Amino acid sequence: MQAGDIVRCDFGTPARGEPGFIRPAIIITSDDVLEFRQHAIVVVPCTTTKRGWLSEVAIEGFGVAQAHLPTTISVDRVVESTGTNVGFVALQQIRELIADLLGL
């Protein structure tokens, strides 16, 4: 796994405002941390429901990344790799949106 990889995750049954079910998500955990093969990673879920929010980043073939929903999940929730990476530009855009949302 690398930062920017798109994986399919089983988020389970969602509570209001949470991602749910099996859907693509983008790994945003840094490669430096991923080297240690952590049991949990931080992801941003994707959706095909485009709301036009400023916190959405278009990801070709996967809808939009929901930068307003960074979520820590167990690596056991990763169902499969898609073999796709969003690349540096999109990953940086997602991370900058999250920093703005957190006031960093």
N, C-alpha and C positions, 0 to 999 in steps of 0.2 A: 504494500500500500504506500502511496505517496500523496502528499498534499495536492489537491486538485483532481484526484481520481473520482470518478463517478461510480458509485456502488449502489446496488439495490439493497435496501434495508427493510426489515420487518419492524415497524414501529409499534405494532400491536393496535389495540383499540384505543382511539384517542379520546381524551377529555377535551372540552371546549378550548379551542385555540391552539391545540397541539397537532403535530403531524401524526398521521396514522396509517395503518395498513402497510402493505409492501409498496415502496416507491423509491425512485432514485434519490440519492443524496450525494453531496459533494464533501469530501474529506477536507477539513480546513486546519486540522492539527498540523503543526510544523513537521517537516521532514526530520529535523533534529530530535524531536520527541518520538516520532514514529520509529526511529532507529532502535529504540529500546523495547519495541514490541509490547506496547502498553495493552492492557485488557480493556481500555475504554478509549474512545476517540471522539473528537468533536466534529459534527457534520452539520451541513445546512441542507434541509430537504428541498426537493424540487416539486413543482406542481404544473399541471397543464392549464390550471385556472389562473389566467392572467387578470389581476385586479388593477393594474396600472399604478401600483404603489411605488414610491421612490426606492424602497428597499428590495425591489425585485431586479434580478440580473438575468437577462435573456441567455439561455443555454440551448444552442441549436440541437434539436432532436429530443430535448428533455423538458421543454417549457421554460419555466423561470426558476431560478434559485431564490429561495425565500430567506434573504439575509437577516430578516427580523426574527428568525426562529433557529438560531444556533442551538444545537442540542448535543449533549454528551450521551453516547450510547455504548453499550458493551460491544466488543468486536463480534460477539456471538450473534448479534442482530444483523450482521452483514450476510445477506443471502447469496449474493454473487457479485463479481466484478463485471462492469460493462466493457472494460478494455478501453475506456475513454477517459481522457484528462482534459479539464477545461482550459488549461494553459495559464501562463503567468498573469496575463492581463485580467482575465475574468476572476481568477483567484484573488488578485490584489484588490479588485473592485469590491468583491464580497467582503474581504477583510476590512477594507476602509469603511464600508457601510456599517459593519458591526462595531467598529471603533467609534463611529459617529453616534450610533444608537446607545452605546455605553458611556458616551461623554468622555472618551479618552483622547 
